[in-house]
Amino acid sequence: MSQQRKPGRFSGKRIAVIGAGSVGPGWGNGKAAAVLYAREGGQVLVVDQNEVAALETENLIRSEGGSANNFVGDMTDANAAKAAIAAALTAFGGLDVLHFNVGISTRGGIADTSFEDWRRVFSINLDAAFHVTQAALPELERGTGSSIVYITTLAAELNGPYPYVGYESSKAALCRLSRSVAADYAARGVRSNTVVPGMIDTPHVHAHVASSTNQQAVADTRAAQVPMKRQGTGWDVAEAALFLASDAAGFITGVDLRVDGGMSILMGNAAI
């Protein structure tokens, strides 16, 4: 039996978390954010292209007594993005927060990245954000104190020890998209900000960065590069996102909030 919930900072808020599933065991940024929004009283639409992952996050929220529905779709498809926002309206009657947490990376510099890989990364990291933002803005504009939060990466600002030209470029463009939306909609009641994570220990890292190596050795190496001498977690990123989406940040728009344990202090020594 779930415990009775106390009002939280998102009580009465309707939230769509795009990329709320996880690629493996543990807490990814999107999964942690979706659960945390619900713990804080929000009604959460769990959006992911992986049905199993979407259902897992939805069931986690429901098991804690929270409110959640799911939508399975590929946000690189404009029609799917429109359908996801429509699903939020059907389930909750409106939308107050759009949380975008979608991204892939393909290792390679300009010389050894194929145009197909470049376009695929941009399609998922940037085009999907364009589609879902365009679909959501009319609904967000109808509310009061509405907010968009995009999850980007420190690689959008700083170079690491190996190149991810598509990932770095697309995420840098995502930061710029956020600021463009912020400027355009500041007078219309919609704020737009980004969270810029550094070294974060997530299932995505386990699957794509450390998949063929000693994962503990990779984790130790990554932690050693952070001034705080530890990697962040999905919860660190989620807490920052919830602050930016909340009424407590009501006078903040167009910012890129670094959640990096001080890595940006090191500037050129940063590695993602």
N, C-alpha and C positions, 0 to 999 in steps of 0.2 A: 504494500500500500504506500503510495507516494505521500510525502508530507505536504501540508498546506503551504502554499507559496505566499510570501510577503511581497508587497509591491516593490518592483525594482526600477532601475533607471530607464527601462524600456517598456514599462507597463503600458499597455494600450497601443504600442507601436507595432506596425506591420513591416517585416523585413524580408527581403529576398537575398539569400546568400548564394551567389553564383560560384560554383566550384566548392560545394560543401561536403563532398565526399573525400575519401582518402585512398591513395594508391596501395596502401598496405597497413599492417597493424601499427597502432600508435595514433598520435594526435597531430594531424596536419593543420596548417593555418586556417583553412576554411572550415574544417570539422570543428575545431576548437571554438571558432567564432560563432558558428551556428548554435552550438550548445550553450555558449556563454550568453548570447542574445536571449535565448529561451530562459535560461536561469534568471535573467534580469527582467523577466516578465514579457518579453516580446513574442509575437506570433511569427513563426519562421517558415518561409518557403525554402526548402532544401532543394537546390538545383544542381544537378550533375549529369554528365553524359553517361555515367556508369550507374545502371539501375541498382545493382547490389550495394554500391557505395552510398547512393542516395538513401536507400532504405535503411542502411545501418545507422546513418546519422539521424534520420527521422525517428527510428525506433529508440535510439539513445535518449533523444529529447522527450519522447512520450513516456519512456520508462521512468523519467524523473518528474513526471507530472506536467511537463511543458506542452506547449501548443506548436504543432508542426504538421506540415504537408510536404509532399515531394513533387518535383517535376523532373522528368528525365528528357534531356535534349541537348543538342549540340549548338552552342551559342554562336558558332561561326555562320550558322544559317539564320538570316534575318527573320524568317518566319517563325523559327523555333524560339528566338529571343522574344518576339511579340507574344507568342503563345505562353511563354514562361511568365511574363508580366500579367497577361490575362488570367493565368492560373492564380496568381497572388490576389487579383481583384475578386475572383470567384470565391476563393477560400476566406479572405479576410476583409473584403470590401474596400480595399485601398492599399496604398504603399507609402511608407514613410522613409525607409532606408533601403538603398541598393548597395550591397557589399559585393565587390568583384574580386574573386580570388582564383583566377584561371591563369595558367602559364605552363609552357614547356621550354626546354632548352636543347639545343643541338650544338655540341662542341665543334669549334672550327673558326678560323679567321676568314678574312675576305677572300683569300686565295683558294682555300679548300672547302668553302661552303657552297653547295650547289644552290642554284636559284630555286629549285623545288623545296629544299630545306628552309631557305630564307623565307619563301612565301608561306610555308606551313607554320613556321614560328610566328610570323606576323599575323597570320590568319587567326591563330588561337590567342595570342597575347594581346593583340591590338584590335583586329577587326571584330572579334567577339565583344570586346568592351564597347566599341562603337555601336554595334547593333543593340545590345541590351540597354545601353545608356539612352540611345535614341528612343527606344520603346518605353523606357521607364519615366523619362522626364515629364511628359504631360501629366502623368499620375502624381509624381512627386510635387509638381508645381501646384497641384490642387490642395496639398496639405499645408501644414504650418510647421516650420522647423525641420523640413526634410533634409536628407543628407545622402551623399554618395561617398563611399570609401573604396579606393582601389588599392590592392596590395601589389607593390612593385618589388624592387630589389636594389641593394646598394650597388650592384653591378651596372645599374643605369647611370651611376655617377663616377664610379671608380673601377679601374682595370684590375683584374686578378692575375694569377700566375699563368693562366691559359685562356685563350680567346673563346668567347661565345658571341660572335659578332651579331648574330640574329637576335639572341636573347637580350644582349645589352642594348641594342638599338631599339628593339620593340618596347622594352620596359622604359627606356628613356622617353620614347614617344608617348607612352601611357601617362607618365608624369606630366608631360606637356598637355595632353588631352584633358587631364584633371584640372589643370590651371585654366585652360580655355573655357571649360564648362563653369568653373568657379566664377570667372569674370562675367560670363554671359548671363548667369543665373543668380548672381548675388542679390540683385534687386527683386528677384522673383521668389525668394524664400527657399532656395535650394543651395546648400553648401556642398563643396566638393574638395576632398583632400586625399592624400595618399599616405600609406604606411610603407616605409622603406626598410625592410629587414636586411640584416647582415647574415652572419653565420647562425642559421637556425637548424636545430636537429629535428627533422621531420621524416615521415615515410618517403617523401619524394627524394630526399637526399639519399636515403638508404637504397632506393630503387635505381636511381640514375647516376649518382656520384660515386657511391661506395659499393655498387652492386657486385663488382668482380674483384674486390680487394678486401683486405682485413678491415672490417667496418670499425672496430675499436681503434685501430691505428689511424684511420681517417678521422674519426671523431676527436682523437687526441690532438692530431695535427691541426684540425680546424679550431679547436678550443684554444690551442697555444697561440694562435694569431689574434685572439681577442684580448683587449686590455683587461677585461674582467676575468679572463682565463676560463671561460666556459662558453658553450654555445647557448643561444636562446632556445626557447621552445615555442610551439604553436600557441601556447597560452600567453606568452609575452607579446606576440604579434596581435592576438585577439584582444587583449586588454587595451592596447594602443588604438586599435580600430574602434572598439566600443567607446572609448573616450571621444574620438573624433566624431563619431556618429551621434553622440549623446548631446542633450541640451547643455551640458557643462561646457561644451565647445561651441556654443551658439554664436560666438563672435569670431570664429576661426574658419577661414576658407582659403583655398588655394595654397595650402602648405604641404610640404613633403616631410613627414615626421620619421626621422631615423630611429630604428629600433635595432641597435647594432653593438651594444656593449662597449661602445667607444671606438669601434673600428674606424669610423670616419676621421677620428683624430690622427690616425696613422697615414691617412690619405693614400699615397702611392703604394703603401705596403699592404693595402686591403686585398683580400682574396675571397671569392665567393665560391 
